[in-house]
């Protein structure tokens, strides 16, 4: 090996080393979880992508339909030729890869700021939080969104290179096709670049002239422009996603509004992290800002920005959902890692190491003491998801057997939740799958839960309108059954 080429080869090997680790981590997470399926929102995006692939206009206006996510719809277009089963399998596989990548990115950020031990602890903490795992195994968009945003942060805080701003904004643009909060982060990062260019940048940062700043501004605006254009082409309303999300939040009685931010944002973070991690994050935040300010400052800025943007979305009438607090929770996990292990970044012999080690040991003991409770909560959540996956699998089996079909008319279901799954499996518009909470069908096929347990477990939301009141339409006869579903049909 030529000596001048050695560093380049080593850097390439180091970069390639992350991919096998992420793939192995995804397989391990899938094996440990024992469950994995696409959720309601993601299924709808796949259905809309399937419609686009058939040359149809996606039906966004179905009652209680979720917010469109353009990047997942594009995935649905790409995967559509594979068929419904493969579309879901690939989506779930990508979800576990995203979950593993999330652990890797959090580790890298924690290691960069506070050392490898802090990064490793932060990754473990985040990947054992019940809401994060629950959303990850159900292929919610929030985990890949978080990966892209934190990936942009990692790019932005690493040693400068000429391509750094464009790469960070590209990652944020992709994130902005999953969740609109990334638009704000793109704007804030561009402003940071613009202010830095005006004030004169450091010797380690490539200069940004006016022309390049203009190109970067276009990149920062790419996601909102694409989203608005998509809404306008599909619905004729450029702000469809915003207005529909507000309407759905009201219908499902979600908490919204700036007045609820002071109460519910801390509550949502607490639901994700639980007390010992919050204690460790508070300790790590205070000690690192006092004793390692240059290392702590970027994480603190990201954390504050995450909370501010979260509050702004609530002000716009969007729901204060737990999964929208994942970014802030990830940053707090990194600071918790610093609270336990950040003392390793102080010089050997520094008198501050001893009190930091002692307080970090207290947090570590609290984490260990709370671990059995965390394990039980995670185990119970995965058991509940396994039941939901079983119910969903039984419904799909009836489609594959031909018991649920469109030959006699639309398919009726007891609530909104089965609509996108059946539309995907039947390769039809979601308008042809009708919730009994919206209207009663006069002919066609109707799927009814076989037991009270299925009726209770397979609902969209605890506020799903009239979720327990649906009955079999008059004149329908029983034609097929399995352990979860009863199928009725009327063709005349």
PyMOL commands that set and color helices and strands:
alter all, ss='L'
color gray80, all
select helices_A, chain A and resi 3-33+40-53+70-82+84-114+116-126+130-137+141-157+164-175+181-199+210-235+240-251+258-273+275-291+293-315+322-345+352-400+419-426+430-432+452-457
alter helices_A, ss='H'
color red, helices_A
select strands_A, chain A and resi 411-413+433-435+444-449+477-481+485-490
alter strands_A, ss='S'
color yellow, strands_A
deselect
rebuild
show_as cartoon
